[in-house]
Amino acid sequence: MLRELNVGCEVVAPSSIPRRSGDRVKNDRIDARKLATLYAAGLLTAVAFRGGSNWSQNYWQWLARIQLGATDQTVLDAYVDLVH
């Protein structure tokens, strides 16, 4: 879906996002601004998948059983399309 809209998308592992020890306040606006700033500065590395080849059949079956809201399901579907 994102590709059809010509929208770029990269996935970043949360554990790779730098954090200061005093960062205790969290909300979507603060997180979005921080991610945009770090990404623009080239400080985030996208997760790279090799066509999903390292994901087992059990993983795909588990993923298919997850119950998500409409928006989250759309994002997941776009992501799955991206890695296949």
C-alpha positions, 0 to 999 in steps of 0.5 A: 500500500505504501509503495502504491502511494509512493511513500518511503518507509523504513523500519527501525528497531526500538532498541537502536534508538538512542536515549538519554538517561533523563528521558522520562516523558513519552508521548507521540509528539515527542517521540515523532519529533525525536525520530524525525530529528535522528533520522534526518541526522542519519543516526538511525539504521533501518532494519534490513530483511532478506525477503523474509527467508529467516522467518519460519512458517511458525512465525507466519502462522503466529502473525496471521493469528494476531488480532489488530485494529484496522489501521494497525492491520493496514500497516502490518499488511504493507510491511509484509508486502515490503518484505516479500 
